[in-house]
Amino acid sequence: MHHVIAPTPDSPASQAVGLDLDGTLTQPGPWLGGRIGLPQPGAIDALRTLARHRAVFVYTARPTRWLPEVADWVTWYSGLEAFVDPSPERAYWTSSGGTILVTNTKLGAAAYVDDRAVHHAGDWAITFAAVSRAIGLGRPGVCTTT
């Protein structure tokens, strides 16, 4: 079952789409030392299209010191203005019009695109099974104690 999350003024989360950087916008690979991979095929076109319709933020687990390089990468490849989130208290990004926020905080959003995500559709038995497979629970040699 699919449902549309329409942008509404009373729901700031409905305004945005969050895009993970590493392995989602970029081709898979290590990022040690601040290295940022090349864009995945189709990623930049998708980012530009989404930015025409919703507020878009790029999130990453990278430390704050690497965020300016991420913003530069987004601007270089997309041609859109990207800047580092200056607010540690921000919960939402609602500015549409093609300006991309770069953050290491997962803000409220209508949708997230992330290579490590497991979709939860209301059934924890299915979700837990998917997470368990992803992290190897139940395999020999994997700790399963709580």
N, C-alpha and C positions, 0 to 999 in steps of 0.2 A: 504494500500500500504506500503510495507516494502522496505527500501533501506539500502544498506550496506555502512557504513562509513569506508572506507579503510584508514589505516594509511599512510599519505603522508608527506614527509619532509617539504613541504611548509605550513602545517597546524599542529601546535603543539597540538591543541586541539584534533585532530584525533588520537593522540597516546595513550590517556588515557581513563580509565573507573573510574568513581567516585562511591564509595560505602558509603552510609550513615551507621552510626554505630547503633544508638539506634532504635530498632524496625525493623531494616532491617538485619544487621548482627547478632544483639542480639535479644533474645526473648523480647517481649514487657514488660515494667515495668519501675518503677521510677528509676532515676539515681542520686537522691539527695545524697550528700555526696561522690560523686565519684563512687558510686556503678556501676558496669558493669554487665549486665546479662549474662546468658549462651548463646552460639551461637544458632541460629535457625538451625533446621535440614537442611542440605545441604549447609548452608552458607559458611562454611570453604572450602568445596570441590570446590564450585563455585569460591571463592576468589583465591584459588590456581590455578585453571584452567585459570581464567582470567589473572592472573599474569604471566602465561607461554606465553601469546599471546600479552598482552598490558601492558603499565605502569598502575599501579593501585594505587589510593589513597583512603584513608578512611577519610571521612569528618564527622564532628560532630559540633553541636551548643554548645558543652561544652566549658567552659572558658579554656584559655590557660594552666592554672595551672593543669588541669586534663589530658592534652594530653599525658604526659609520661606514665600514667597508661593505656591509650588507646593503645599506641604503645606496651606496655608490654603485654596487652591482645591479640592483634593481633599476636605478636610473639609466645606467649604461645600456643594459639590454632592452629595457622597455621604452625608453624615451619619456617616461613619466617621472614627475617629481616624487622623490622618496626622501623621507627624513626620519631621524631617530626620535622615538617617543621621549619627550622631555619630562613626562609626568609619571612618577612611580605610583601614583594613586589612581591612574586612569583605569576605568572598568570597561569602557566602550569606545569605539571609533565610529563616528557617524558622518564624517565629511566625505561626501562623494565628489565626483568631478575629476577624478584621475590622480589625486594626490595620495600616495601610498605611505602608510605609517609602518615603520619597522620597529619591532618590539621583541623583548624576550619574555613577554607576558601573554598568556592565552586569554584574550579579551572575549567578552560576550559577542556572539555572532549567530547569524541565521544558519551558517554552515561552515564547516572546517574541512580543509583538504590536507590530509596528512598521510604519509606513507606507513606510519606505524599505528594508525587508528584501527579500532574495532568498533563497528557500528552497533549501537544498542537501540533496539526497537521495542523495548518494554519487556522482553523475556530474558530474565537473568540466567536461566539454564542455558540458553543458546549463547548469550554473551560470555558467560563463564567458560563454556566449552571452547569458544574461539580464543579467549585470552589464554586458557590453559595450553592449547596447542601452540600458540605463539611463543610462550615462554618455556615450553617443554615440561610442564607439570605431568607427573605420572610416568615419565621416561626413566629408565634406570640411570642412576647417578645424579638425578636431580632431586634436591631436597624438597620434600613435600610436607615437612612438619610446620606447625604454626608457632 
